[in-house]
Amino acid sequence: MAPITFEHVTKRFDDSTAVDDLSIDVADGEFLVLVGPSGCGKTTALRMLAGLEDVSGGRILIGDRVVNNVAPGARDVAMVFQSYALYPHMTVYDNLAFSLRNQKLPKAEIDRRVGNAAEVLELAEYLKRKPKQLSGGQRQRVALGRAIVREPAAFLMDEPLSNLDAALRVQTRAEILKLQQRLDTTTIYVTHDQVEAMTMGDRIAVMSKGVLQQIGTPEELYTRPANTFVAKFIGSPSMNLLPSAALGLGGTGQLAGFRPEHVELGNSRSGTVHYEATVEVVEYLGDEQLAHARLGDHDVLVKLPVEPRLEAGRLQTFSVPLQKVLLFDEQSTHAVGTAA
């Protein structure tokens, strides 16, 4: 186990900058998620850490060792990719043992590490099977096992659940979390899925166009986004953003943001801002309803309990507590406070 540090790290490809002045300190044993849309630089940052991409500027440290010029195999990290990349002709045992045999470890040590990984990942009964005899989730666990047996200073995971169906993703991400907590190994996990980021990370680093937008706990990013990009990216459904004047709030050049679940029906109490909007579509979700409404020229999402049921085509009064309305500078997009 070891802390990991990005110190003003930059990566350039010809005339384009994939990662721009990235600085992050990852604590020993921390689970950090790098999240952002495609092309934001998150995978490039991970590949620089793994030694698969050269660093154009800045330093990367694993523990107290600068690894910019250290070969990938000497960095003491284990990487899990989106593709399982298992050897189809080998058994599960042989897939797990492959890197250890290359290290010329004694057979007893290989048996110990493979046995421990198989127990942790509940693969013991599948050690004699080949990958084609396994389910997608089991293959992903074997891919994780190949990282575990190396007993590295850090795990690096690049979209490891993307090839799984929705139900299996939920199950496997819980298994990864339990595994990381049990092993207490520093982990950097890359995903474009903000739900994965919110449910898995001790902290989340949000990136856009190669630039770190904000880093913090899931709660910090959700309740106190640093700018409108984070406000819209984190949360499902995403935050409503519209000119503050549309809500009757003072201040020019400001955007007002509020979460769909913070909207209330009617205007029955003080300390709220209210507005009238036409309900266009209502999605019934069993225990709640998600309404798409129109306020002037702006779309607004509303998440409410399922009763009373909203009706499409009806003009409805909604309100939002002022302390839940965040204000952003329209020009810089940075948060400036709340409306309370």
N, C-alpha and C positions, 0 to 999 in steps of 0.2 A: 504493500500500500504506500501511496505517496501523494502529496499535493501536486497540483499541476498549475502552471502559470503561463499565460499569454501576456507578453510585454510589448505593447505597441506593434503587434504582428500585422504585416501587410503581405498580400499575395497579388502579383500582377501577371497577367497573361497578355503579352504584346502591348496593345494600347488600352486594355481594359483592366480594371482593378476588381478582383473577386472578393478580397477581404481588405478592409481599410482601417488600419490603426486599431486592431482589436486588443483590448486589455481585459483579462479575466483572471481572477484567482479562484481556483477550485480547491476546497479544503480536503484534507486526507479523509477518505471514507465518504465523501459527499456524492450524491447523485445529482448531476447537473444536466439539464436538457437544453440543447441548442435547437431553437425552433424558428421557423420563418417560411415564407413561400419559396417555391422553386427558384433557384438562381440567387438566393440571398447570401450565399457564402458559407453556410453552416457545414456542408459536407467538405468543402475545401479546407475549412479550419480543422476539421477532424483528420483529414488526410495529411495535413502538415504536421499535426501532432504525432501521427503514426509513422511519419517519415516517407509517405508515398508522394508527397509534393514538396518541392523546395520552398523555403521561406525567402521572400523578396526583401523583407525588412523586419526588424524587431527580433525578439528572442522567445523561444519556448523552453520552459524548464519542467522537468519531471523530478520531483524532490528538489534538491539544490543543484542539479546537474543541467547545464544548458545542452539541449539535444539537437540544435539546428543542423549540425554536421555529423550526427550519430546515425549509423545505419539502422534501418527499420528493425532488423532482428536483434539489435543490441539495446533497444529502448525499453524493454521489459513491459510492453503493453500487448494486450490481446484484442483483436478486432473481430467484431461480428457484423457481417454484411447483410444487405437485403436478400441476396441470394444465399441459399443454404451452402452451396459449394461443397457438398459431400462427395466423397469418392464412391461411385455407385457399385464398384466391384468389391468393396471392402465391407466387412461387418461393422456394426456400431462400435464394437470394442476397438477394432483396428482404426476406424476413423478418429476415435478419441485418443488413441495411443500414437498416432502417426508423428506428430511434432515431437513427442517425448522420445521416440526411437531415434529421430534425427539428431536429438541432443545427446544420444548415446547414454541415456540414463539406465541404471540397473533395472532388470525385469521386475524385481520386487517393488521398486519405487514406482514404476509404470503401473503395476497392478494396484498399488495403493491409491494413486491419483485417479486412475480410471474408476476404481471402485467407489471412491468418495464422490466423484462427479455424478456417477450413475445413481448413487443413493440420493443425492441432493435433488437431482432432476427426475427421479422416479423412472429411470431407464434400465434398472438392473435386469429386468426380465426380457429386455430387448437387445442385449449385448451381442447375441449371436445372429441377429437379423441384419439384412442389408437395407439400405435406404428405401428401396422400392416397396418394401414390406411395411413401411411406417406411414402414418398420417402426416399431414403438413405440420401440425403442432409438434409431433414427436420429432420430425426432422429438424425443426427449429430448436428444439431442446438439445439435440445432438450438436448442432452448430454452437449453441451456448456452452455445451460441455467441452468442446474443443478449446474454447477460451479458458474455461475454469481450470482444466488440468494443468495449464501452464503456470498457474498461481502467480499471475502478473501483478505489477504495481498498480495497473489501471485497466479497466475494461473500456473499450471504445465501440459503440454500437451505432451503426448507420442504417436507419430505417429497417430494423430487424423484423418488424411485424407486417410490413407492407404486402407480403404475399399471402397473408392469412385472411380468412373471411371475418366478418364483423364480430361474430360471437367468439371465435377463437382468438381474435386480437385481444378482446377484453380478458379472457382467461389467461392468455400468455403474458400479458403485461402485468397481471397480478403475480404470476409465477416469477417474472423477472424481478419485481420489487421485493418479494420474499427472499429470493436468492441473494440480491444485493445486500439486504439487511442482515442476512445470515453470514455472508462472507465479509461484509464491511469493507468492500474494495471500492476505491475511487472509480466512479463511472461517469463517462460523458456519452450522452445518448442524443442522437440526431433524429429529428422527425419534422414533418411539415404539418402534423396533426396536432392542433392546439389542445384537443381533449386529452390525448396521450400526454402532452407536456404538463397539463394541469394536474392530472391524476398521478403522475409518476415522479416528478422532480422535487427534490428538496428546494432547489432554486431553478429558475428558468431564465435563459438568456435569449431575448428576442432580437432577431437580425432582419435587416432589410437592405437590399442593394449593397451588401458587403459591410454595412455599418451596424454596430451594436446599438440598439434602440433603448433597451432597458434590461436590467438584470435584478432579480429579486425573487421572493417566495411567490408561489401561485396566488396567495391572498393579496400580496402587495401589488402584483401586476393587474389583478382583477379589480381591486377597489381603488387603486391609485395609479392608473396608467400615466406614463410620463408624457405621452403625446397621442395624437389621434390615430396613428398607425397601430400602436399597442392597444388602444381602446377598441379599435375595430377588429383586430386580429385575435385578441384573447377574449374568450367567451363565446358560447353557442346557445342561442343566437347572439349575434354581435351587438355591441352597444349602438343605440340610436344617436346620430349626430346631426344637428341642424342649427341654423343661425339662432342665436339666443333671442333675437327679436321675434322669431316665430312663436316663442313661448311667452312673449310679453315681458321678457327680462331686459333690464337696462344694460348698457355697455355696447359700444360699437366695435366691430371687428372681432367678435367672439363667437365661438361655437359652443352650444350646450350639448352635453352628452349624458344619457341615462340608460340604464339597463332595462330591457323589457320586463323583467320580473319585479322591478321597483315601481311599475305603473299600477295605480289603483283606479277602481271604477268610481265615477262620480267625483264630487268636490265637497266632501262633507266635513273636512277639518282644516284647521289653520296650519301654517307652516308648509304649505304645498303650493306648487304652481299648477294651474289647470289649463286644459286646452280641449277644443272640440275637434274631432276627426271622424271621417266617414269610414266605417268598417267595410273593407273590400272582400277579404277572404278570411275564413275562420278554420283553423286546423284543430280538429278534436284529437287530443292525445291521451284520452282516458282519464288521467287524474288532473289534467290542466288543458287549457286552450291557448293557442297561439294565434293572435289576430294580426292581420296585415291591414293597417289603416292609412288613410291619406289626410295629411294636415297641410292644406294649401298645395304647394308644389313638392311637398316632402313626404316620403314614405316613413311610417313609424311602426315598429313591432311592439306588440303588447302581449305579455304572458300573464295569464290570470287563472285562478281556480276555475274548474269546469262549470260551476254554477255561480251566478246566473249565466246562461248561455248567451253569447253575443250573436247578433244577426247581421249577415252581409247586407250592405246597402243602407244601413242605419247610421245616422249621425249620433255619436256618443260622446259624452263628457268623460275625460280621463284626468287624473292628477298624479303628480310625482312629488314626494317629499323634497324640499329644497336642499337638504343635506346630501341627497342622493344625486343631485344634478351637478355634474362636473363641468367646469368652464375651460375652454382651450382658446389660445390666441389663434385667430384665423390665419395670420400670416406665417408665424413660426410653427404652428400646430402644437406647441408645448402647453402642458397643463398650467393653469394659473390659479386654481382653487375651486371652491364649490360656490353654489348660488346662495347658500345659507348665510 
